Amino acid sequence: MRRIYISSLLILSLFLGCSQEDEAPQKDAFIFGWWSAFCTGNCIKIYKLENGKLYADNLNSFREAALITYQADPLDAQWVPIAQNLENNFPQYLRNDPFAVIGCPDCDDQGAIYFAFENETGALYWQVDTDPGTWPEEIKPYMESVLQAIDQLPQD
């Protein structure tokens, strides 16, 4: 019985000794945008903010590739503040629930909004319905700003 107690204390101290900072992935890139599986034309507008530069995807749909790929050349620097604003204001509500799916993204061919924080070890991501009626109150203003940003940004 004493061995179990001591083992339990050792295991507990191991977990308590780890800081949350060590467990939280470091972000190297912020990714955001919109996609739709069943549209015609350009069905994806995804952007990646990395090292102070903003890149647009180079796809027309997710059907073209299993992974999102980006253009080699960044967009003009004038667009970077829009993406930085979205990253800086990313809601705590979403941060508290990585890998969340809000609403029913693209269930009715309405598309989905996508977010991710990526680094070399992996990604945290979210998918959100484009229907404002499915958005929790805590993220409505942010989601509206995301849709406005996506409409403003060029898709070279």
Buried (B, 14 or more C-beta within 10 A) or exposed (E): EEEEEEEEEEEEEEEEEEEEEEEEBEBEBBBBBBBBBEBEEEBBBBBBBBEEBBBBBBBBBBEEEEEBBBBEEBBEEEBBEBBBEBBEEBBEBBEEEBEBEBBEBBEEEBBBBBBBBBEEEEBBBBBBBBBEEEBEEEBEEBBEBBEEBBEEBEBE
